[in-house]
Amino acid sequence: MIQRIMKSKEEQLTEKLKAAELNLQNEKARNKSLQRQNKSLENKLGTGMKQSEALKAACSVFKKTEGLNRTIAQEPIRRHQYSVDIVSLSVELYVRARCGFRGAVDILSYMNESFGWKLKKVPNRNSIENWVRKSGYSIYKELAYTNPEEEHAQTTDESMMPGSEKMLLSLDIGADIPLRRSDVKVLDISVASS
């Protein structure tokens, strides 16, 4: 009789153990499923954040253009045909919108017509290319010179002294890794008096 009771309790415990193991397997499967869903949501969040940054950049350019409606055709830079706003917008179209020089001309023409800027003449592709070149070597040669998700540091180095002037070299350095020569990009080379 005691053996039957012990056997019965042993069977009950075995059944409970099997049920617990089955429950554990179900929980593990559910956990894996939740982890996959979490990873998928994290990826979507990352994509959404990137899209949000792109929209913020587009909105800032649009806000600039709203303010430009009143002054865009006025106040040209001394000894030049275009205002600071047109020059700045042209360079930003190349750098941020990542369109070519001809594309920037097309966009400026469209904006001139649509927003009623009353520009007598829209800058040509050569003018925009010259402005971008004057903005710096890195902007001209490397279209995507900035990434908002990466942290960078800028360092200015006095590299040579030809005569009474200093040659200054501006370097872009990634802030997240130990520095190696291959991690440095030349942003600008300029001359300053001693």
C-alpha positions in Angstrom: 0.0 0.0 0.0 2.8 2.4 0.9 4.5 1.5 -2.3 1.4 2.3 -4.3 1.1 5.6 -2.6 4.8 6.3 -3.2 4.5 5.2 -6.8 1.4 7.4 -7.2 3.2 10.4 -5.7 6.2 9.7 -7.9 4.0 9.5 -11.0 2.4 12.8 -10.0 5.7 14.4 -9.5 7.0 13.1 -12.8 3.9 14.5 -14.5 4.4 17.8 -12.8 8.1 17.8 -13.8 7.1 17.0 -17.4 4.5 19.8 -17.4 7.1 22.2 -15.9 9.6 21.1 -18.6 7.0 21.6 -21.3 6.1 25.0 -19.8 9.8 25.9 -19.8 10.2 25.0 -23.5 7.1 27.0 -24.3 8.5 30.0 -22.4 11.9 29.6 -24.2 10.1 29.6 -27.6 8.1 32.6 -26.6 11.2 34.3 -25.4 13.0 33.7 -28.7 9.9 35.0 -30.5 9.9 38.1 -28.4 13.6 38.6 -28.9 13.1 38.4 -32.7 10.2 40.9 -32.5 12.4 43.2 -30.3 15.2 43.0 -32.8 12.8 43.8 -35.6 11.4 46.8 -33.6 14.9 48.0 -32.8 15.8 47.9 -36.6 12.6 49.8 -37.4 13.4 52.3 -34.7 16.9 52.8 -36.1 15.5 53.3 -39.6 12.9 55.6 -38.2 15.5 57.7 -36.4 17.6 58.0 -39.6 14.5 59.1 -41.5 13.7 61.5 -38.7 17.1 63.1 -38.9 16.8 63.4 -42.7 13.4 65.0 -42.3 14.8 67.4 -39.7 17.5 68.4 -42.1 15.0 68.9 -44.9 12.8 71.0 -42.6 15.7 73.2 -41.6 16.4 73.8 -45.3 12.7 74.5 -45.9 12.6 76.9 -42.9 15.6 78.7 -44.3 13.9 79.0 -47.7 10.7 80.4 -46.0 12.8 83.2 -44.6 14.6 83.6 -47.8 11.5 84.5 -49.7 11.8 88.1 -48.6 15.5 88.6 -48.9 16.7 86.0 -51.5 16.9 88.4 -54.4 18.3 91.2 -52.4 21.7 92.0 -50.8 24.2 90.4 -53.1 27.7 89.7 -51.7 30.0 92.6 -52.5 31.5 92.2 -56.0 29.2 89.2 -56.7 25.8 88.7 -58.3 24.2 86.5 -55.6 23.3 86.9 -52.0 24.8 84.9 -49.1 21.6 82.9 -48.8 21.7 81.7 -52.5 25.4 80.7 -52.1 24.7 78.9 -48.9 21.6 77.2 -50.2 23.5 76.1 -53.3 26.3 74.5 -51.3 23.7 72.9 -48.9 21.9 71.3 -51.9 25.1 69.7 -52.9 26.3 68.6 -49.5 23.1 67.7 -47.6 20.6 66.8 -50.4 23.5 65.0 -52.2 22.4 66.2 -55.6 24.9 67.1 -58.3 25.7 70.6 -59.5 23.2 70.5 -62.4 20.6 69.1 -60.1 21.2 72.0 -57.7 20.7 74.4 -60.6 17.4 72.7 -61.5 16.2 72.8 -57.9 17.1 76.5 -57.5 15.3 77.3 -60.8 12.2 75.4 -59.6 12.3 77.1 -56.2 12.8 80.6 -57.8 9.6 80.0 -59.8 7.6 78.3 -57.1 8.5 80.6 -54.2 8.5 83.8 -56.2 12.1 84.8 -55.3 12.4 87.1 -58.3 16.0 86.1 -59.0 17.1 87.6 -62.3 19.5 84.8 -62.9 19.9 81.4 -61.2 23.5 80.4 -60.5 25.0 78.0 -63.0 26.7 74.7 -62.2 30.2 76.2 -62.5 29.4 78.8 -59.9 28.0 76.2 -57.5 31.0 74.0 -58.1 33.4 76.9 -57.3 31.5 77.7 -54.1 31.6 74.1 -53.0 35.4 73.9 -53.8 35.9 77.1 -51.7 34.0 75.5 -48.9 36.8 72.9 -48.4 38.5 69.9 -49.9 36.6 67.3 -47.9 33.2 68.7 -48.9 34.1 68.7 -52.6 35.8 65.3 -52.7 33.7 63.3 -50.3 30.0 64.0 -50.8 28.9 62.4 -47.5 31.5 64.2 -45.4 29.4 64.2 -42.3 27.3 61.5 -40.7 25.0 62.8 -37.9 25.2 59.4 -36.1 29.0 59.6 -35.8 30.9 61.8 -33.4 33.8 63.7 -34.9 36.5 66.0 -33.6 38.2 68.7 -35.6 41.8 69.5 -35.0 43.9 72.3 -36.6 47.6 71.5 -37.1 50.4 74.0 -38.1 52.2 71.9 -40.7 54.6 74.3 -42.3 55.9 77.9 -42.1 56.6 79.2 -45.6 58.1 82.7 -45.0 56.1 84.7 -42.5 53.0 82.7 -42.9 51.8 79.4 -41.3 50.1 76.6 -43.3 47.2 75.3 -41.2 45.8 71.9 -41.8 42.2 71.1 -40.5 41.7 67.4 -39.8 38.5 65.5 -39.1 38.9 62.7 -36.5 36.4 60.1 -35.5 35.8 60.5 -31.8 34.8 56.9 -31.1 38.0 54.9 -31.8 41.8 55.2 -31.0 43.4 57.4 -33.6 45.4 56.0 -36.5 46.7 57.8 -39.6 44.0 56.2 -41.8 41.3 57.6 -39.6 42.2 61.2 -40.3 40.6 63.2 -43.2 41.9 66.5 -44.5 39.1 69.1 -44.2 41.0 72.2 -45.2 44.4 73.6 -45.9 44.7 77.3 -45.3 47.4 80.0 -44.8 47.5 82.4 -41.9 50.0 85.1 -41.1 52.3 84.5 -38.2 
